[in-house]
């Protein structure tokens, strides 16, 4: 009995731990992926893995798994606005990342709120088409993105099909990449990361364009089809920016992270795509 009493006494005398240091805060404004591999779910996994506190504003809800997207529901504008007010009114948001916005009205609402709130960093991932081929952005929303959101972007992160849709012409040879990078900058973004995963070759080359010129980031191509790689890359960039890293450091660190996460990828469902190992 005395032994038990001594044990209780020792436990009760412990001092409570001091509160942990607050983490930088990043916000994702995007769509929900019910399959857990992309969208809001991938963004929040990435924020956690990169050491920042993640906030989310859900702009659309998809019925989705590793085999495809079967339905998309646009969240009403009033609720998107209330989510934005809730997070900005309470948290010191250091960086914002946008993903799937779905339609023109949502895109314009997000642009208005970004102009109003003026976060230090805005990363725009112009999500248009899912890995399965399902369209995730309406035609009129492309115009809204070009006119309203992209001019606010600190970093724009299109893949090749998205860049072609934004520019209205085909990128089909090496010389077109630099021309496309400049044309995307001309849309108003402060910098552009043109992702090269859709280009052929054993090496994947991402090209980053800013006022200093072009930076190439190279990785050996992995023999697997990733799900959520674009979402993860943009959210990893936002996380590194929230932690105080300059843009070029954030770009390289995030790209390396996605390559490692894809190398650790796994297939949780019946589809052929690999979900990233965050």
C-alpha positions as CSV (number, residue, x, y, z in Angstrom):
1,X,0.0,0.0,0.0
2,X,2.8,2.4,0.9
3,X,4.4,1.6,-2.4
4,X,1.2,2.6,-4.3
5,X,0.9,5.8,-2.3
6,X,4.4,6.8,-3.2
7,X,3.7,6.2,-6.9
8,X,0.5,8.3,-6.8
9,X,2.4,11.1,-4.9
10,X,5.2,11.1,-7.5
11,X,2.7,11.4,-10.4
12,X,0.7,14.2,-8.9
13,X,3.8,16.3,-8.1
14,X,4.8,16.6,-11.8
15,X,4.8,20.1,-13.2
16,X,2.6,20.6,-16.2
17,X,4.5,21.1,-19.5
18,X,4.9,24.6,-20.8
19,X,2.8,25.3,-23.9
20,X,4.6,24.5,-27.1
21,X,5.7,27.3,-29.4
22,X,3.1,28.4,-31.8
23,X,3.5,27.2,-35.4
24,X,3.3,29.3,-38.5
25,X,-0.2,29.2,-40.1
26,X,-1.1,28.3,-43.7
27,X,-4.5,28.3,-45.3
28,X,-5.8,26.1,-48.1
29,X,-8.9,27.2,-50.1
30,X,-9.8,24.2,-52.3
31,X,-12.0,21.2,-52.8
32,X,-12.5,18.2,-50.7
33,X,-11.4,14.8,-52.0
34,X,-13.5,12.0,-50.3
35,X,-10.7,9.5,-51.3
36,X,-8.2,11.4,-49.2
37,X,-5.5,11.6,-51.8
38,X,-5.8,15.1,-53.2
39,X,-7.5,18.5,-52.4
40,X,-8.0,19.7,-48.9
41,X,-7.1,16.3,-47.4
42,X,-3.7,16.3,-49.2
43,X,-3.1,20.0,-48.3
44,X,-3.7,19.4,-44.6
45,X,-1.5,16.3,-44.5
46,X,1.3,18.4,-46.2
47,X,0.9,21.3,-43.8
48,X,1.3,18.9,-40.9
49,X,4.3,17.1,-42.4
50,X,6.0,20.5,-43.1
51,X,5.5,21.7,-39.6
52,X,2.8,24.4,-40.0
53,X,-0.7,24.7,-38.6
54,X,-3.2,24.2,-41.4
55,X,-6.5,26.0,-41.9
56,X,-9.0,25.1,-44.6
57,X,-11.8,26.7,-46.5
58,X,-13.8,24.1,-48.5
59,X,-14.9,25.6,-51.9
60,X,-16.3,22.4,-53.4
61,X,-17.1,18.8,-52.4
62,X,-16.2,16.0,-54.7
63,X,-17.3,12.4,-54.6
64,X,-14.0,10.8,-55.5
65,X,-11.8,7.8,-55.1
66,X,-8.7,6.4,-56.7
67,X,-10.6,5.5,-59.9
68,X,-12.3,8.8,-60.6
69,X,-14.6,11.7,-59.7
70,X,-18.3,10.8,-59.8
71,X,-19.9,14.1,-58.6
72,X,-18.9,17.7,-57.7
73,X,-20.9,20.0,-55.4
74,X,-20.1,23.7,-55.3
75,X,-20.3,25.0,-51.7
76,X,-22.7,28.1,-51.6
77,X,-20.9,31.4,-51.8
78,X,-22.3,32.6,-48.4
79,X,-20.7,29.6,-46.7
80,X,-17.4,30.0,-48.4
81,X,-17.4,33.7,-47.3
82,X,-18.3,32.7,-43.7
83,X,-15.4,30.2,-43.7
84,X,-13.0,32.9,-44.9
85,X,-14.2,35.3,-42.3
86,X,-13.9,32.7,-39.6
87,X,-10.2,31.9,-40.3
88,X,-9.0,35.4,-41.2
89,X,-10.7,37.0,-38.2
90,X,-9.0,34.7,-35.7
91,X,-5.7,33.4,-37.1
92,X,-2.5,35.2,-38.3
93,X,-2.5,33.6,-41.7
94,X,1.1,33.6,-43.1
95,X,0.4,32.0,-46.5
96,X,-2.6,31.1,-48.6
97,X,-2.8,28.4,-51.2
98,X,-5.8,28.0,-53.6
99,X,-6.7,24.8,-55.4
100,X,-9.9,23.6,-56.9
101,X,-12.4,26.5,-56.9
102,X,-14.8,25.0,-59.4
103,X,-16.6,28.0,-60.9
104,X,-16.3,31.6,-61.8
105,X,-18.4,33.0,-58.9
106,X,-16.2,31.2,-56.3
107,X,-13.0,32.3,-58.1
108,X,-14.1,35.9,-58.0
109,X,-15.2,35.7,-54.4
110,X,-11.8,34.3,-53.3
111,X,-10.0,37.0,-55.3
112,X,-12.1,39.7,-53.6
113,X,-11.3,38.3,-50.2
114,X,-7.6,38.0,-50.9
115,X,-7.5,41.6,-52.0
116,X,-9.3,42.6,-48.8
117,X,-7.2,40.4,-46.4
118,X,-3.9,40.8,-48.2
119,X,-2.0,37.8,-47.0
120,X,1.8,38.0,-47.3
121,X,1.9,35.1,-49.8
122,X,-0.6,33.7,-52.2
123,X,0.1,30.4,-54.1
124,X,-2.4,29.7,-56.9
125,X,-2.6,26.2,-58.2
126,X,-5.0,26.5,-61.2
127,X,-6.7,23.1,-60.7
128,X,-8.7,22.3,-63.9
129,X,-8.7,18.6,-64.6
130,X,-8.4,15.6,-62.2
131,X,-5.9,12.8,-62.7
132,X,-8.9,10.7,-63.9
133,X,-9.7,13.3,-66.6
134,X,-12.8,14.8,-64.9
135,X,-13.1,18.6,-65.4
136,X,-12.8,20.5,-62.1
137,X,-13.1,24.1,-63.3
138,X,-15.9,25.4,-65.5
139,X,-15.0,27.3,-68.8
140,X,-16.1,30.7,-67.5
141,X,-14.0,30.1,-64.4
142,X,-10.8,30.1,-66.5
143,X,-11.6,33.7,-67.5
144,X,-12.2,34.7,-63.9
145,X,-9.0,33.1,-62.8
146,X,-7.0,34.9,-65.5
147,X,-8.7,38.3,-64.9
148,X,-9.2,38.2,-61.1
149,X,-7.0,35.7,-59.3
150,X,-3.8,35.2,-61.1
151,X,-2.8,38.9,-61.0
152,X,-2.8,38.5,-57.2
153,X,-0.6,35.4,-57.2
154,X,2.9,35.5,-55.8
155,X,3.5,32.0,-57.2
156,X,1.4,30.4,-60.0
157,X,1.9,26.6,-60.3
158,X,0.3,25.2,-63.5
159,X,1.2,21.9,-65.1
160,X,1.5,21.8,-68.9
161,X,-2.2,21.2,-69.7
162,X,-3.3,23.9,-67.3
163,X,-0.7,26.3,-68.8
164,X,-2.0,25.6,-72.2
165,X,-5.6,26.2,-71.1
166,X,-4.6,29.5,-69.5
167,X,-2.6,30.7,-72.5
168,X,-4.8,29.2,-75.3
169,X,-1.9,27.6,-77.2
170,X,0.0,24.3,-77.2
171,X,3.4,23.8,-75.5
172,X,5.0,21.1,-77.6
173,X,8.7,21.7,-77.8
174,X,11.5,22.8,-75.5
175,X,11.6,26.4,-76.7
176,X,8.0,26.8,-75.9
177,X,8.6,26.4,-72.1
178,X,10.4,29.7,-71.7
179,X,7.9,31.4,-74.0
180,X,5.1,30.0,-71.9
181,X,6.8,31.0,-68.6
182,X,7.0,34.6,-69.8
183,X,3.4,34.6,-71.1
184,X,2.2,33.3,-67.7
185,X,4.2,36.1,-66.0
186,X,2.5,38.5,-68.3
187,X,-0.9,37.5,-66.9
188,X,0.2,39.3,-63.7
189,X,1.6,36.6,-61.4
190,X,4.9,37.6,-59.6
191,X,6.4,34.3,-60.4
192,X,5.5,31.0,-62.1
193,X,6.4,27.4,-61.5
194,X,5.7,25.5,-64.7
195,X,5.6,21.9,-63.8
196,X,7.1,19.4,-66.2
197,X,5.5,16.1,-65.2
198,X,3.5,15.9,-68.4
199,X,6.5,16.3,-70.7
200,X,8.2,13.1,-71.9
201,X,11.6,12.0,-70.7
202,X,13.4,10.2,-67.9
203,X,14.0,13.4,-66.0
204,X,11.1,15.6,-64.8
205,X,12.1,19.3,-65.1
206,X,10.1,21.9,-63.3
207,X,10.9,25.5,-64.4
208,X,10.6,28.5,-62.0
209,X,10.3,31.9,-63.6
210,X,10.6,35.2,-61.7
211,X,12.3,38.6,-62.1
212,X,15.7,37.0,-61.7
213,X,15.2,34.6,-64.5
214,X,14.6,30.9,-64.8
215,X,15.5,28.2,-62.2
216,X,15.4,24.5,-63.2
217,X,14.6,21.8,-60.7
218,X,15.2,18.2,-61.9
219,X,14.2,14.8,-60.5
220,X,14.4,11.4,-62.0
221,X,10.9,10.3,-63.2
222,X,9.4,7.7,-60.9
223,X,7.5,4.8,-62.6
224,X,4.2,5.4,-61.0
225,X,1.2,7.7,-61.4
226,X,0.7,10.0,-58.5
227,X,-2.6,11.3,-57.1
228,X,-2.5,14.7,-55.5
229,X,1.0,15.7,-56.5
230,X,0.0,19.2,-57.7
231,X,-2.0,19.9,-54.6
232,X,0.8,18.7,-52.4
233,X,3.4,20.7,-54.2
234,X,1.5,24.0,-53.9
235,X,0.6,23.4,-50.3
236,X,4.3,22.5,-49.5
237,X,5.4,25.7,-51.1
238,X,2.8,27.7,-49.0
239,X,4.1,25.9,-45.9
240,X,7.7,26.8,-46.6
241,X,6.7,30.4,-47.3
242,X,4.8,30.5,-44.0
243,X,7.9,29.4,-42.2
244,X,9.8,32.4,-43.6
245,X,11.8,30.9,-46.4
246,X,12.3,33.0,-49.6
247,X,10.4,31.8,-52.7
248,X,13.3,30.0,-54.5
249,X,14.2,28.1,-51.4
250,X,10.5,27.2,-50.8
251,X,10.1,26.0,-54.4
252,X,13.1,23.7,-54.2
253,X,12.3,22.3,-50.8
254,X,8.7,21.7,-51.7
255,X,9.7,20.0,-55.0
256,X,12.1,17.7,-53.2
257,X,9.4,16.9,-50.6
258,X,6.9,15.8,-53.3
259,X,9.5,13.6,-55.0
260,X,10.2,11.8,-51.7
261,X,6.5,11.5,-50.9
262,X,5.8,10.0,-54.3
263,X,8.7,7.6,-53.9
264,X,6.9,6.5,-50.7
265,X,3.5,6.4,-52.4
266,X,1.1,3.6,-52.0
267,X,-2.1,2.3,-53.6
268,X,-4.9,2.3,-51.0
269,X,-7.8,1.7,-53.4
270,X,-8.6,-0.2,-56.6
271,X,-7.3,2.4,-59.0
272,X,-3.8,2.5,-60.4
273,X,-2.8,5.9,-58.9
274,X,-0.5,6.2,-55.9
275,X,-1.4,8.4,-53.0
276,X,1.6,10.2,-51.6
277,X,3.4,9.0,-48.5
278,X,3.3,12.3,-46.5
